Amino acid sequence: MEDTGAMTATDPALTALAQGWCALSLLHGRIEAHIERALQTGHDLSVREYSLLDVLSRQHDGEGGHLQMKQVADAVVLSHVETLRVPV
């Protein structure tokens, strides 16, 4: 049988990748939770609200400086409806 180079579920390289991904995901969740608490305590903002304000603050009067609602929603991973609900 010819080796196609495909990884299988028991492949050590795939297992290492999966373990690395799980560790990264766990670390990201912990960091985001810490930032979320700090933003809520200090500024009554969520991470998503802060991200939205950050994107909006980067707009400018030059070419391409103003974003459409869909672009803003995509930039901060919000639905269009969620974007409309965030107080600015």
C-alpha atoms as one frame of an Amber mdcrd trajectory, in Angstrom:
protein
   0.000   0.000   0.000   1.315   3.471  -0.929   1.937   6.083   1.792  -0.004
   9.232   0.864   1.386  11.296   3.735  -2.071  11.695   5.298  -2.271  11.816
   9.079  -4.457   9.349  10.930  -6.145   9.727  14.300  -3.365   7.680  15.920
  -0.534   9.610  14.253   1.784  11.100  16.938   2.138  14.338  14.938  -1.642
  14.763  14.841  -1.894  14.007  18.554   0.778  16.626  19.293  -1.049  19.193
  17.148  -4.333  18.454  18.917  -2.709  18.757  22.339  -1.058  22.027  21.332
  -4.359  23.389  20.058  -6.128  22.435  23.296  -3.410  24.111  25.371  -3.584
  27.274  23.250  -7.380  27.337  23.476  -7.271  26.930  27.263  -4.673  29.679
  27.642  -6.648  32.019  25.377  -9.791  31.414  27.440  -7.983  32.194  30.690
  -6.437  35.382  29.312  -9.747  36.544  27.848 -11.550  35.863  31.151  -8.919
  37.889  33.030  -9.213  40.795  30.582 -13.026  40.567  30.688 -13.044  40.871
  34.492 -10.630  43.814  34.416 -12.665  45.650  31.756 -15.940  44.991  33.584
 -14.547  46.135  36.922 -12.695  49.173  35.656 -14.858  50.376  32.799 -18.130
  48.394  32.744 -17.201  47.052  29.280 -17.030  43.572  27.819 -14.118  42.401
  25.659 -16.415  42.587  22.616 -17.471  46.141  23.431 -13.843  47.165  23.931
 -12.889  45.531  20.627 -15.673  47.399  18.875 -14.594  50.720  20.349 -11.022
  49.978  19.298 -12.075  49.287  15.692 -14.247  52.414  15.597 -11.439  54.562
  17.019  -9.186  53.559  14.104 -11.495  55.048  11.486 -10.252  58.176   9.730
 -11.278  60.615   7.018  -8.825  59.248   4.437  -9.544  56.679   1.753 -10.925
  53.481   3.266 -11.093  55.121   6.667 -14.807  54.594   7.239 -16.093  51.069
   7.717 -19.509  49.735   6.816 -21.496  48.024   9.590 -20.730  44.572   8.142
 -17.007  45.332   8.130 -17.197  46.475  11.753 -19.171  43.373  12.737 -16.662
  41.123  10.941 -13.710  42.883  12.589 -14.997  42.197  16.103 -16.878  38.959
  15.414 -20.310  40.395  16.110 -23.536  39.836  14.273 -25.049  42.898  12.596
 -27.749  43.004  15.309 -25.152  42.817  18.103 -23.207  45.663  16.473 -26.303
  47.853  16.550 -26.868  47.129  20.262 -23.439  48.243  21.489 -23.594  51.718
  23.019 -21.163  54.194  21.485
